[in-house]
Amino acid sequence: MRGEIVYGPYREHVQGYLEHSDTVLCLTYEQMHQDRGSVVRKVADFLGVSLSDADVDDIAKNTSFEVMKANPDTNFQQWEDNGLVSGTEEGTFMRKGVVGDWRNYFTEEESEAFLKWRNEEVAPLN
């Protein structure tokens, strides 16, 4: 919330992409989690690519959390191998794939502060 992260401050970073929605497709994890097939079609449409139903099913299957977590090309296992994370459940790049799981890690005070921060007006970038 202080902006002390890579690509921070976070909300301003995301806002930059949202301001270019004519050339940048913005999706949320929640959308992908709810209906990955629809998101695959949305990406294909955005890119002007035609996909069969079988293509959509295959992509949706191979981009599931479970498949990607097991895939060394997508699970950032190299971070653990290089000592950048601890390798515990809390330290792995891909933890559970559960929408809203952050609530299980924040105290009530942290949750309230985060939700207040989330709802604050973001100043224009210009």
N, C-alpha and C positions, 0 to 999 in steps of 0.2 A: 504494500500500500504506500510505502515511502518512495517507490520507484527505484529501489536499489537492486535491480535485477538486470540481466542481459535483456536488451530490447525494451527496457523500461523508460519512462513510466508506462506500465502495461496498458491502461485504458487509452492513453494517447497513441500508443503504438497500434492498437487495434483500430482506433478511430481513423488513422491514416489509411488503412485498407478499406474501411467502410465508405470513406469519401470517394473511393475509386471503384464503386460497385459496377460501373459499366465495363471495367476491364479486369476486375478481380472478383472471383466467386468466393463469398464468405459463407462458411458452413459452421455449425456448432457440433460439438461432440454429442450433445443431446439429440440432435437431428439424426446423426449417423447411428446412434444407438437405437433410436426408436424405429427407423425404417431405412436400413442400409441400402436396399435395392432402389428406393426412390432417390436417395442421394447419389448413387452410382449413375442413374439416369440423368439427374440434374447436372452432374459433372460432364457426362457425355454430351448433353445438349449444349452446355456452355462452350465445350471445345469443338462442337460441330461434328461429333463422331456418332455414327449409327451403331447401335448394339442390338444384338438379338436377345431374346429372353434368356437363352442359355449363357450368353456372355455376361449378362447382368447377374445371373445366379452364381456363375463362377467367380466373378469379381467380388460379389458380396460375401461369398464363402471364404475366399482367400484374404479378405480384409477384416474378417471377424477378429475380435480381441484375442480369442483363444489361439487362432492360427498365427496371428502376428506375434503374440507373446512367445510362441514356440519357435519362431523363425529367427535365426541369428542375423539375417539381413535386415530385420526390422525391430528387434527387441533391445538394441543397444547393449548387448552382452559385452561388447568391447569396453564399455565404461567400467563394468565390474572387473573385467580381466586386467584393465589398466589401473585399477585402484581408485577410480573416480567416484564410485559408490560402494557401499559396504556389502551389498549382496543379500542383506536381510530383506524381508518383505517390504519394509518401509523405505529401503534404500535402492530397490530396483527401479529401473526406468518405467517399466510397465507393472503396475501393482495388481489391481483387481478388475478394472474395466467397469466400475459401477458408477452410474450417474449419481451425483450428490454425496459420494462417500466422504468428501471433505468434512461434512458435518460430524463424522465420527472422530475427527482429529482435532477440531477446534473446540475450545471451551465456549461456554455460553457468551462470555464477554467478547471473545475473539469473533464469534459468529455475528454478534450484533454490530461490532465495529466493521467487519467485512461487508455486511449487507448495507450498512449506512454508506460506506465508501463506494460500493457498487452503484448505489442510487444517486450519488452526487452528480451534478451537471459537469460535463467535461468541456473545458474551454476549447474553442476552435483552434485549429493548428495555425491558421494564417495570422 
